[in-house]
């Protein structure tokens, strides 16, 4: 190399994690030796080295490279040297831009030793070299994906261990309970199963001085940069608790592949549809059993609180179970105490105001004792059935559910639910894109994703109930499960929350309907009818019960 001025050079050295596994030939040490020898042989003064160790060539957002550009703009050197073109980068477009446009336009000579590339000479083969480097990048990405897919399919855990687990000391691809944090996970599930909200669980963990997940990793498990460690919060928040409660990894299942990079050149990730997730069951010891996990899911998001310690508060068993049949919002416990009467003036009412319905939920209000008695009687009617009555009921339900008219209705419902699920998938993808581009903050993203996942779960549950006649056998099996559970009871004199949650999935209460069709005020004593739909576990809703001409003073007979 010949130049008419005193030559001050920067050496740029780069090695990705994947290339580091290929041996010494591509190592930082080897690159350094080649560049230093070249400078000695050509009387070049090597001013400084810039190193990016562990950075992919598909992305130019590297700290060493960015610092070098900053120093070049300040005139600290007029030559950049790399071992070969691939060290500069493997993105064909950007590598070509820096080598053939940026450096020459800024009066900087660039040399790639092994590829005989020099910006002061003609480089006829350069386009092919840039293209081959990108082919290598794409082929390497494909191989990594193939290896990860193979590991996932065989149940190997190839990601950062979740809170509550560590890598097994004998098999790094398997999870083992973390002695320090596994009891915390079990505590979270038990508290949620008992009815505590995610927010209350987080507050209690903070009060007890329990270290949150990311901070625990910083302090005891993983290596973080100073910048990364500074982002670790010292307190629990409700979103962290919810993520733990919703993660099936604690049942002993491996769930990977929930997101993916948008391309081999980008670190940005987008959500992957649920049916494309890699799920392998029973790959490691569970921290909670299925019953505890399911109970926690039932209480998750209900915002229920345990007021049993307070004598002055009415203790409703319907929290999170009874919902408004008009807007779907949970019914609130409310009422007054008049002349010492508490039960008589105790109601469940919808106080939610939605903008997307034609009128507020006026009239969606039911006396607590009436609903309690209705559900108790309906449950007793099922519990008291003999074998013949059970068989007749199953046959009647199958006939009704799978009639031609019913099938057509269910087809329309199924198409509508599937269309909404497809729309939700698109919305979720857009939300993650907006979050990655800074248009949506993390907290709001979590809230919106939680709402969409809840709606998606409800739609999928609905689709399960809209199956074709081929699932008649499955319907019979579900009824068998329900009645097997019912055989453990003889007769319910009173109804408590545990029994309610054992049998009932949801109760939908409709608005009051008066004979003349005109609405009434809350204190009206005119007779009315009111629909109550009880959705049982395993078997769904058998029929829509009509409250028998109740008024505000009528008692349901035993």
MARTORTOR-455230 format. One record per residue (C-alpha): x, z, y; residue in one letter. Coordinates in steps of 0.25 Angstrom, whole numbers, plus 2048, in hexadecimal, padded with zeros to 3 digits. Layout:
BEGIN
<<X,Z,Y>,'A'>
...
***
This chain:
BEGIN
<<800,800,800>,'X'>
<<805,7FC,80E>,'X'>
<<800,801,81B>,'X'>
<<805,800,829>,'X'>
<<802,80F,82D>,'X'>
<<805,81D,828>,'X'>
<<7FC,81F,81C>,'X'>
<<7F5,82C,81A>,'X'>
<<7EC,82D,80E>,'X'>
<<7E1,835,808>,'X'>
<<7E0,836,7F9>,'X'>
<<7D2,837,7F3>,'X'>
<<7D0,83D,7E5>,'X'>
<<7C2,83E,7DE>,'X'>
<<7BE,841,7D0>,'X'>
<<7B0,843,7CB>,'X'>
<<7AC,84E,7C0>,'X'>
<<7AA,842,7B6>,'X'>
<<7B7,83B,7B9>,'X'>
<<7BE,849,7B7>,'X'>
<<7BA,849,7A8>,'X'>
<<7C2,83B,7A7>,'X'>
<<7D0,842,7A7>,'X'>
<<7DC,843,7B0>,'X'>
<<7DC,834,7B4>,'X'>
<<7D2,836,7BF>,'X'>
<<7D5,844,7C3>,'X'>
<<7D8,849,7D1>,'X'>
<<7E6,84C,7CD>,'X'>
<<7E8,83E,7C7>,'X'>
<<7E2,837,7D4>,'X'>
<<7EB,840,7DD>,'X'>
<<7F7,83C,7D6>,'X'>
<<7F4,82D,7D6>,'X'>
<<7F1,82D,7E5>,'X'>
<<7FD,836,7E9>,'X'>
<<807,82C,7E1>,'X'>
<<801,820,7E8>,'X'>
<<803,827,7F5>,'X'>
<<812,82A,7F2>,'X'>
<<814,81C,7ED>,'X'>
<<80E,815,7FA>,'X'>
<<814,81F,804>,'X'>
<<806,824,808>,'X'>
<<804,832,80E>,'X'>
<<7F9,839,806>,'X'>
<<7F2,842,810>,'X'>
<<7E7,849,808>,'X'>
<<7DF,848,7FC>,'X'>
<<7D0,849,7FB>,'X'>
<<7CA,84D,7ED>,'X'>
<<7BC,84D,7E8>,'X'>
<<7BD,853,7DA>,'X'>
<<7B0,853,7D2>,'X'>
<<7A9,848,7DB>,'X'>
<<7A2,83C,7D6>,'X'>
<<7A6,82E,7DB>,'X'>
<<798,82A,7DD>,'X'>
<<796,833,7E9>,'X'>
<<79F,832,7F6>,'X'>
<<79A,840,7FB>,'X'>
<<7A6,847,7F6>,'X'>
<<7AD,852,7FF>,'X'>
<<7BB,84C,7FD>,'X'>
<<7B8,83E,800>,'X'>
<<7B0,842,80D>,'X'>
<<7BB,84B,812>,'X'>
<<7C5,83F,810>,'X'>
<<7BB,836,818>,'X'>
<<7BB,841,823>,'X'>
<<7CA,841,823>,'X'>
<<7CC,832,823>,'X'>
<<7C2,831,830>,'X'>
<<7CC,83B,837>,'X'>
<<7D8,831,834>,'X'>
<<7DF,83A,82B>,'X'>
<<7E3,82F,821>,'X'>
<<7E2,820,820>,'X'>
<<7E3,81E,811>,'X'>
<<7DA,823,805>,'X'>
<<7DF,822,7F7>,'X'>
<<7D8,824,7EA>,'X'>
<<7DC,822,7DC>,'X'>
<<7D1,817,7DA>,'X'>
<<7C5,813,7E0>,'X'>
<<7BC,81C,7D7>,'X'>
<<7C2,828,7DE>,'X'>
<<7BC,823,7EB>,'X'>
<<7AF,822,7E4>,'X'>
<<7A7,81B,7DA>,'X'>
<<79B,817,7E3>,'X'>
<<79D,808,7E4>,'X'>
<<797,807,7F2>,'X'>
<<79D,813,7F9>,'X'>
<<7AB,812,7F2>,'X'>
<<7AB,804,7F7>,'X'>
<<7A6,808,805>,'X'>
<<7B2,812,807>,'X'>
<<7BD,80A,800>,'X'>
<<7B9,7FC,807>,'X'>
<<7B2,800,814>,'X'>
<<7B4,80E,819>,'X'>
<<7C3,810,817>,'X'>
<<7C7,802,81C>,'X'>
<<7BD,804,828>,'X'>
<<7C4,811,82C>,'X'>
<<7D2,80C,82A>,'X'>
<<7D4,813,81D>,'X'>
<<7DC,80D,812>,'X'>
<<7D6,810,804>,'X'>
<<7DE,80F,7F7>,'X'>
<<7D9,811,7E8>,'X'>
<<7E6,811,7E0>,'X'>
<<7E1,80D,7D2>,'X'>
<<7D8,802,7D6>,'X'>
<<7E2,7FC,7E0>,'X'>
<<7D8,7FD,7EB>,'X'>
<<7DD,7FD,7F9>,'X'>
<<7D5,7FA,806>,'X'>
<<7E1,7F2,80C>,'X'>
<<7E0,7E8,801>,'X'>
<<7D5,7DF,7FB>,'X'>
<<7CE,7E6,7F0>,'X'>
<<7C7,7DB,7E8>,'X'>
<<7C3,7E4,7DC>,'X'>
<<7BE,7EF,7E5>,'X'>
<<7AF,7EC,7E3>,'X'>
<<7B1,7EC,7D4>,'X'>
<<7B8,7F9,7D4>,'X'>
<<7AE,800,7DC>,'X'>
<<7A3,7FB,7D3>,'X'>
<<7AA,800,7C6>,'X'>
<<7AC,80D,7CC>,'X'>
<<79D,80E,7CE>,'X'>
<<79A,809,7C0>,'X'>
<<7A3,815,7BB>,'X'>
<<79B,81E,7C4>,'X'>
<<78E,81A,7BE>,'X'>
<<793,819,7B0>,'X'>
<<798,828,7B1>,'X'>
<<78B,82C,7B7>,'X'>
<<784,826,7AB>,'X'>
<<78D,82D,7A1>,'X'>
<<78B,83A,7A7>,'X'>
<<77C,838,7A7>,'X'>
<<77D,834,798>,'X'>
<<785,841,795>,'X'>
<<77C,84A,79C>,'X'>
<<770,843,796>,'X'>
<<776,845,788>,'X'>
<<779,854,78B>,'X'>
<<76B,856,790>,'X'>
<<764,850,784>,'X'>
<<76C,859,77B>,'X'>
<<768,866,783>,'X'>
<<775,868,78A>,'X'>
<<774,86E,798>,'X'>
<<77D,866,7A1>,'X'>
<<779,86C,7AE>,'X'>
<<77C,879,7B6>,'X'>
<<776,885,7AE>,'X'>
<<76A,88A,7B4>,'X'>
<<768,898,7B9>,'X'>
<<767,8A2,7AD>,'X'>
<<771,899,7A5>,'X'>
<<77F,896,7A3>,'X'>
<<787,88C,79B>,'X'>
<<789,890,78D>,'X'>
<<797,895,78B>,'X'>
<<798,88E,77D>,'X'>
<<791,881,782>,'X'>
<<791,87D,790>,'X'>
<<785,873,78E>,'X'>
<<77C,87F,78A>,'X'>
<<776,88A,792>,'X'>
<<777,898,790>,'X'>
<<770,8A4,797>,'X'>
<<777,8AA,7A2>,'X'>
<<778,8B9,7A0>,'X'>
<<777,8BC,7AF>,'X'>
<<76C,8B2,7B3>,'X'>
<<763,8B0,7A7>,'X'>
<<75C,8BE,7A9>,'X'>
<<759,8BA,7B7>,'X'>
<<752,8AD,7B2>,'X'>
<<74A,8B5,7A8>,'X'>
<<746,8BE,7B3>,'X'>
<<741,8B3,7BC>,'X'>
<<738,8AD,7B1>,'X'>
<<732,8BB,7AD>,'X'>
<<72F,8BE,7BC>,'X'>
<<729,8B0,7BD>,'X'>
<<721,8B2,7B0>,'X'>
<<71C,8BF,7B6>,'X'>
<<716,8B8,7C2>,'X'>
<<721,8BA,7CD>,'X'>
<<723,8AE,7D6>,'X'>
<<730,8A7,7D7>,'X'>
<<732,8AD,7E5>,'X'>
<<730,8BB,7E1>,'X'>
<<73A,8B9,7D5>,'X'>
<<744,8B4,7DF>,'X'>
<<742,8C0,7E8>,'X'>
<<744,8CA,7DD>,'X'>
<<751,8C3,7D8>,'X'>
<<756,8C4,7E6>,'X'>
<<752,8D2,7E7>,'X'>
<<75A,8D5,7DA>,'X'>
<<766,8CE,7DE>,'X'>
<<766,8C3,7D4>,'X'>
<<76F,8B8,7D7>,'X'>
<<768,8AA,7D8>,'X'>
<<76C,89E,7D0>,'X'>
<<775,896,7D9>,'X'>
<<77C,8A3,7DE>,'X'>
<<77E,8A7,7D0>,'X'>
<<785,89A,7CD>,'X'>
<<78E,89B,7D9>,'X'>
<<792,8A9,7D6>,'X'>
<<793,8A9,7C7>,'X'>
<<792,89C,7C0>,'X'>
<<796,88F,7C7>,'X'>
<<7A0,88A,7D1>,'X'>
<<79B,886,7DF>,'X'>
<<7A1,881,7EB>,'X'>
<<7A1,88A,7F7>,'X'>
<<796,881,7FD>,'X'>
<<78E,881,7F0>,'X'>
<<78F,891,7EF>,'X'>
<<78B,893,7FD>,'X'>
<<77D,88C,7FA>,'X'>
<<77A,896,7EF>,'X'>
<<76F,8A0,7F4>,'X'>
<<770,8AF,7F1>,'X'>
<<761,8B0,7EF>,'X'>
<<756,8AB,7E5>,'X'>
<<74B,8A2,7EA>,'X'>
<<73E,89F,7E4>,'X'>
<<742,890,7E1>,'X'>
<<74E,895,7D8>,'X'>
<<744,89E,7D0>,'X'>
<<73A,892,7CE>,'X'>
<<745,889,7CA>,'X'>
<<749,893,7BF>,'X'>
<<73B,895,7BB>,'X'>
<<738,886,7B9>,'X'>
<<745,883,7B1>,'X'>
<<743,881,7A2>,'X'>
<<752,883,7A0>,'X'>
<<74E,892,79E>,'X'>
<<746,88F,792>,'X'>
<<752,889,78B>,'X'>
<<750,87B,78F>,'X'>
<<75A,871,795>,'X'>
<<754,869,7A1>,'X'>
<<75D,85F,7A8>,'X'>
<<75C,852,7B0>,'X'>
<<752,856,7BA>,'X'>
<<759,84F,7C5>,'X'>
<<763,843,7C6>,'X'>
<<76C,83C,7D0>,'X'>
<<766,831,7D7>,'X'>
<<773,829,7D4>,'X'>
<<781,82A,7CF>,'X'>
<<786,82A,7DD>,'X'>
<<77D,835,7E2>,'X'>
<<77C,844,7E0>,'X'>
<<76D,844,7E5>,'X'>
<<764,847,7D9>,'X'>
<<755,844,7D7>,'X'>
<<74B,84B,7CE>,'X'>
<<749,845,7C0>,'X'>
<<73A,844,7BA>,'X'>
<<737,850,7B1>,'X'>
<<735,847,7A5>,'X'>
<<744,842,7A6>,'X'>
<<74A,850,7A6>,'X'>
<<753,853,79B>,'X'>
<<74C,85F,793>,'X'>
<<752,865,787>,'X'>
<<74C,871,781>,'X'>
<<752,87E,77B>,'X'>
<<760,87B,77F>,'X'>
<<764,889,783>,'X'>
<<75F,898,783>,'X'>
<<753,89A,78B>,'X'>
<<752,8A5,796>,'X'>
<<743,8A6,795>,'X'>
<<738,8A2,78A>,'X'>
<<72D,898,78C>,'X'>
<<722,8A2,78E>,'X'>
<<72A,8A9,79A>,'X'>
<<72E,89B,7A0>,'X'>
<<71F,896,79F>,'X'>
<<719,8A3,7A5>,'X'>
<<724,8A1,7B1>,'X'>
<<71F,893,7B3>,'X'>
<<711,897,7B3>,'X'>
<<714,8A1,7BF>,'X'>
<<71E,898,7C6>,'X'>
<<718,893,7D3>,'X'>
<<70B,89C,7D2>,'X'>
<<711,8A5,7DD>,'X'>
<<70B,8B1,7D5>,'X'>
<<70F,8BF,7D8>,'X'>
<<70D,8CB,7D0>,'X'>
<<704,8D5,7D9>,'X'>
<<701,8DE,7CD>,'X'>
<<709,8E9,7D4>,'X'>
<<6FF,8E9,7DF>,'X'>
<<6F2,8F0,7DC>,'X'>
<<6EB,8EB,7E9>,'X'>
<<6ED,8DC,7E5>,'X'>
<<6E3,8D6,7DB>,'X'>
<<6EB,8D1,7CF>,'X'>
<<6E6,8C3,7CC>,'X'>
<<6EA,8BD,7BE>,'X'>
<<6E7,8AF,7C3>,'X'>
<<6F3,8AD,7CC>,'X'>
<<6F9,89F,7CA>,'X'>
<<6EE,89C,7C0>,'X'>
<<6E1,89B,7C8>,'X'>
<<6E2,88F,7D1>,'X'>
<<6D8,888,7DB>,'X'>
<<6D1,87C,7D4>,'X'>
<<6D1,875,7E1>,'X'>
<<6DF,875,7E6>,'X'>
<<6E7,87B,7DB>,'X'>
<<6ED,887,7E3>,'X'>
<<6ED,894,7DC>,'X'>
<<6E2,89E,7DF>,'X'>
<<6E5,8AA,7E7>,'X'>
<<6E0,8B8,7E4>,'X'>
<<6D8,8BE,7F0>,'X'>
<<6CC,8C6,7F3>,'X'>
<<6C7,8D3,7FA>,'X'>
<<6C4,8E1,7F6>,'X'>
<<6B6,8E5,7FA>,'X'>
<<6B0,8F3,7F7>,'X'>
<<6BB,8F5,7ED>,'X'>
<<6B8,8E9,7E5>,'X'>
<<6C5,8E1,7E2>,'X'>
<<6C1,8D8,7D6>,'X'>
<<6B4,8D3,7DC>,'X'>
<<6BA,8CD,7E8>,'X'>
<<6C7,8C8,7E2>,'X'>
<<6C8,8B8,7E2>,'X'>
<<6D2,8AD,7DF>,'X'>
<<6D1,8A3,7EA>,'X'>
<<6D9,896,7EE>,'X'>
<<6DF,898,7FC>,'X'>
<<6E7,88B,7FC>,'X'>
<<6E4,881,806>,'X'>
<<6E8,873,802>,'X'>
<<6E8,867,80C>,'X'>
<<6E6,85C,801>,'X'>
<<6D8,861,7FD>,'X'>
<<6CC,85E,804>,'X'>
<<6C8,86D,807>,'X'>
<<6CF,87A,805>,'X'>
<<6CC,882,7F8>,'X'>
<<6C0,88A,7FD>,'X'>
<<6B8,88F,7F2>,'X'>
<<6C3,890,7E8>,'X'>
<<6C2,89F,7E6>,'X'>
<<6BE,8A7,7DA>,'X'>
<<6BB,8B5,7D7>,'X'>
<<6C7,8BB,7CF>,'X'>
<<6BE,8C2,7C5>,'X'>
<<6B6,8B6,7C3>,'X'>
<<6C2,8AD,7BF>,'X'>
<<6C7,8B9,7B6>,'X'>
<<6BB,8BA,7AE>,'X'>
<<6B9,8AB,7AD>,'X'>
<<6C7,8A9,7A8>,'X'>
<<6C6,8B5,79E>,'X'>
<<6B9,8B0,798>,'X'>
<<6BE,8A2,797>,'X'>
<<6CA,8A7,790>,'X'>
<<6C2,8B0,787>,'X'>
<<6B9,8A4,783>,'X'>
<<6C6,89D,77E>,'X'>
<<6CC,8A9,777>,'X'>
<<6C0,8AD,76F>,'X'>
<<6BE,89F,769>,'X'>
<<6BF,89E,75A>,'X'>
<<6C6,892,752>,'X'>
<<6B9,889,752>,'X'>
<<6B7,88B,761>,'X'>
<<6C5,888,764>,'X'>
<<6C4,87B,75C>,'X'>
<<6B7,877,763>,'X'>
<<6BD,87A,771>,'X'>
<<6CA,872,76E>,'X'>
<<6C2,866,768>,'X'>
<<6B9,866,775>,'X'>
<<6C5,867,77E>,'X'>
<<6CB,85B,777>,'X'>
<<6BE,853,778>,'X'>
<<6BD,856,786>,'X'>
<<6CB,854,78A>,'X'>
<<6CD,847,783>,'X'>
<<6C0,840,785>,'X'>
<<6C0,832,78B>,'X'>
<<6BC,836,799>,'X'>
<<6C5,842,799>,'X'>
<<6D1,839,795>,'X'>
<<6CE,82F,7A0>,'X'>
<<6CE,83B,7AA>,'X'>
<<6DB,840,7A4>,'X'>
<<6E1,833,7A5>,'X'>
<<6DE,832,7B4>,'X'>
<<6E3,840,7B6>,'X'>
<<6F0,83D,7AE>,'X'>
<<6F3,831,7B6>,'X'>
<<6F1,839,7C3>,'X'>
<<6FA,844,7BE>,'X'>
<<705,83A,7B9>,'X'>
<<705,833,7C7>,'X'>
<<707,840,7CE>,'X'>
<<712,844,7C5>,'X'>
<<719,837,7C8>,'X'>
<<717,839,7D7>,'X'>
<<71D,847,7D5>,'X'>
<<729,841,7CE>,'X'>
<<72B,838,7DA>,'X'>
<<729,844,7E4>,'X'>
<<733,84D,7DD>,'X'>
<<73E,842,7DD>,'X'>
<<73B,83F,7EC>,'X'>
<<73C,84E,7EF>,'X'>
<<74A,84F,7E8>,'X'>
<<74E,843,7F0>,'X'>
<<74A,849,7FD>,'X'>
<<751,856,7F9>,'X'>
<<75E,84F,7F6>,'X'>
<<75D,848,803>,'X'>
<<75A,854,80B>,'X'>
<<74C,851,80F>,'X'>
<<746,85D,807>,'X'>
<<74C,86B,806>,'X'>
<<74E,872,7F8>,'X'>
<<744,87C,7FA>,'X'>
<<739,873,7FE>,'X'>
<<73D,869,7F2>,'X'>
<<73C,875,7E8>,'X'>
<<72E,878,7ED>,'X'>
<<729,86A,7ED>,'X'>
<<72F,868,7DF>,'X'>
<<729,875,7DA>,'X'>
<<71B,870,7DF>,'X'>
<<71D,862,7D9>,'X'>
<<722,868,7CB>,'X'>
<<716,871,7CB>,'X'>
<<70D,865,7CD>,'X'>
<<714,85D,7C3>,'X'>
<<713,868,7B9>,'X'>
<<704,869,7BB>,'X'>
<<702,85A,7BA>,'X'>
<<70A,859,7AD>,'X'>
<<702,865,7A8>,'X'>
<<6F5,85D,7AC>,'X'>
<<6FB,850,7A4>,'X'>
<<6FD,859,798>,'X'>
<<6EE,85C,798>,'X'>
<<6EA,84D,79A>,'X'>
<<6F0,848,78D>,'X'>
<<6E9,83D,784>,'X'>
<<6E1,840,778>,'X'>
<<6EE,83F,76F>,'X'>
<<6F0,84D,774>,'X'>
<<6E4,853,76D>,'X'>
<<6ED,85A,763>,'X'>
<<6F5,860,76F>,'X'>
<<6E8,865,775>,'X'>
<<6E4,86C,768>,'X'>
<<6F2,872,767>,'X'>
<<6F1,878,775>,'X'>
<<6E3,87E,772>,'X'>
<<6E9,884,766>,'X'>
<<6F4,88B,76E>,'X'>
<<6EA,890,778>,'X'>
<<6E1,896,76D>,'X'>
<<6ED,89C,766>,'X'>
<<6F0,8A3,773>,'X'>
<<6E2,8A7,774>,'X'>
<<6E1,8AE,766>,'X'>
<<6EA,8B9,76C>,'X'>
<<6DE,8BE,774>,'X'>
<<6D0,8C3,76F>,'X'>
<<6C9,8C5,77C>,'X'>
<<6CD,8C6,78B>,'X'>
<<6C6,8D2,792>,'X'>
<<6CF,8D0,79E>,'X'>
<<6D8,8C5,7A2>,'X'>
<<6E6,8C8,7A7>,'X'>
<<6F1,8BF,7AC>,'X'>
<<6F9,8BE,7A0>,'X'>
<<6ED,8B9,798>,'X'>
<<6E9,8AF,7A3>,'X'>
<<6F7,8A9,7A3>,'X'>
<<6F7,8A8,794>,'X'>
<<6EB,89F,793>,'X'>
<<6E8,899,7A1>,'X'>
<<6F0,88F,7A8>,'X'>
<<6E8,88D,7B5>,'X'>
<<6DA,890,7BA>,'X'>
<<6D4,887,7C5>,'X'>
<<6C9,88D,7CD>,'X'>
<<6C0,883,7D5>,'X'>
<<6B8,885,7E2>,'X'>
<<6AB,88B,7E2>,'X'>
<<69F,881,7E1>,'X'>
<<691,885,7E7>,'X'>
<<684,87F,7E3>,'X'>
<<682,877,7F0>,'X'>
<<691,873,7F0>,'X'>
<<693,879,7FE>,'X'>
<<69F,883,7FF>,'X'>
<<69D,892,802>,'X'>
<<6A5,89C,809>,'X'>
<<6AE,8A6,801>,'X'>
<<6A3,8B1,802>,'X'>
<<697,8A8,7FD>,'X'>
<<68F,8AE,7F2>,'X'>
<<688,8A1,7ED>,'X'>
<<68A,89D,7DF>,'X'>
<<695,893,7DC>,'X'>
<<69C,88D,7D0>,'X'>
<<6AB,88C,7CF>,'X'>
<<6B4,884,7C5>,'X'>
<<6BF,88C,7BE>,'X'>
<<6C8,884,7B5>,'X'>
<<6D1,88C,7AB>,'X'>
<<6DD,884,7A6>,'X'>
<<6E2,88B,799>,'X'>
<<6F0,88A,794>,'X'>
<<6F2,880,788>,'X'>
<<6E4,87B,789>,'X'>
<<6E1,878,798>,'X'>
<<6D3,879,79E>,'X'>
<<6C7,879,794>,'X'>
<<6BC,878,79E>,'X'>
<<6B9,87B,7AC>,'X'>
<<6B1,887,7AD>,'X'>
<<6A7,889,7B8>,'X'>
<<6A5,897,7BE>,'X'>
<<696,89A,7BB>,'X'>
<<68F,89B,7C9>,'X'>
<<697,8A6,7CF>,'X'>
<<695,8AC,7DC>,'X'>
<<69E,8B6,7E3>,'X'>
<<697,8C2,7DD>,'X'>
<<694,8BD,7CF>,'X'>
<<69C,8C3,7C3>,'X'>
<<69F,8BB,7B7>,'X'>
<<699,8C2,7AB>,'X'>
<<6A3,8C7,7A0>,'X'>
***
